[in-house]
Amino acid sequence: MKKFDILQIIFGVLLSVIALYFMLRPSASNSAPVSTIPVIKVSNLTWDQTERTIADVKTFADATGFVSQTEKNGGGLSYEAGFVKKSGWTWKTPYGAPAKSSEPAVHLNQAEAQSVCQFYGKRLPTNDEWISAAFVEQRANPPEGFTQGQRYAFPGGNTPVVSHCLSGCGDYQGVAPAGALNRGTGHVPAGSTNPGVNGLLDMGGNVWGWTATERNGGYITRGASWWYGPERQKESDVESKPTDIGVVYIGFRCVADTVKQ
């Protein structure tokens, strides 16, 4: 075989290898967008440390053209003498006024929350996954105040003091404008409170969290919110909401299945 032919073969193989590399390499357009939320590994799942924020939903909306059901309806719900629609209250303006990007995203229904998680390459947790992460300390070397393997009464630990709720929790002030609510002070920005079991924040209090588990024709929400006292944060409290409801005190966080190496 001539030297020229050998060089052609080598050059052809090299081009094929280069082409294969670029075909198989994950592209920026195909990879999941980057979230603003810190993550924590608990057992075989990677958890958002806080609730999903307005900033993350804005990224999703800007990329997809998403318009929430509460926006289409002219506003989301708050609880007064039963649920009432509040004009102009949406995930962008949870209490009718523009909100900080760090505030938890509320006024989204279960399917919309799931869509946001999927956009980031994640999903909503199941009820069982939520219970395990919220109440059972699983860190190998937890900080003082927590013991590996112990089951706690609250997602914040032995007491609800690290969480934000109506009364009986920590000394936190919600961001709702004066007079906007008939009860409580609204949520605090994500990351404002102190860590609880497994280093997660606000698994109890601040806003309810949607799960992927169906119950009574809707989906289970966990953790309670600023509207309730700490008794609603307990493991025995199982609440479910209609699938299509968007409420001022219901938010969500996402999880990702840990890839085995």
C-alpha positions, 0 to 999 in steps of 0.5 A, a space after each residue: 500500500 502506498 504511503 499516500 493511501 495510508 495517510 488518507 486512511 489515517 486522516 479519514 479515521 481522525 475525522 470520524 473520531 472528531 465527528 463522533 465526539 461532537 455528536 455524542 458530546 452533550 450540547 448546551 441546548 440539550 442539557 438542563 438549565 442551571 438553577 439558582 437553588 443549592 442542592 443536598 444529597 439525601 439517600 439516593 436523591 438530590 434535593 433542592 435545599 429550598 423551595 423553587 423561587 420566582 427566579 427559576 420559574 422566570 427562567 422557565 417561562 422565558 424559555 418556554 413561553 409559559 403562562 400559568 393558569 392563575 395568570 389566565 384566570 386573572 389571579 390566584 387564590 387566598 383563604 379568607 371565608 373559604 378560597 377567594 380569587 385575588 385579582 393580580 396575584 400570580 407567581 410573579 406577584 404573589 400578593 398583588 405587587 412585584 416580588 423579589 426573585 428569591 421568594 418562593 414561587 407560589 400560585 402554581 398548580 401541581 402540573 405546572 410545578 412538575 413542568 418546572 421541575 422537568 425543565 430543570 431535569 428533575 421531578 417532584 418528590 413522592 410523599 414517601 420520599 418527602 417524609 424520609 427526607 423531612 423527618 429522618 436524619 441521614 447525614 453521616 456526620 450531622 451538625 450538633 443538634 442532629 443524630 444520624 438515624 433519628 426520626 424527628 417530630 418536625 422537619 426542623 428537628 425536635 422543635 419547629 423553631 427554625 421554621 416560619 409559621 403563623 405562631 410557635 416557630 422562629 421570629 421571622 417576618 413575612 414579605 406580604 404588604 400590610 393589609 394584603 392578608 387576613 391572617 399571617 404575614 406571608 412567606 419569607 424569601 427562600 434561604 431566610 431560615 435555618 437548616 433543619 433535618 438533613 440540612 434542608 430548609 423550610 420542609 416545615 413552614 413557609 409554603 406547602 410543597 406539592 408532591 407527586 403522590 395522588 390522594 382523594 382526587 388531588 395531590 398530597 402537599 406537605 410541610 404546612 405554611 406561614 398560614 398555619 401553626 407548627 402542628 400542621 408540619 408533623 408527619 401524621 398531617 397528610 393534606 391533599 389539594 385539587 390538581 388544578 388549584 393555585 394558592 398563595 401558600 402552596 409552592 414546591 421543590 424538586 428532586 433528582 435521582 442520583 446517577 449510580 457510577 
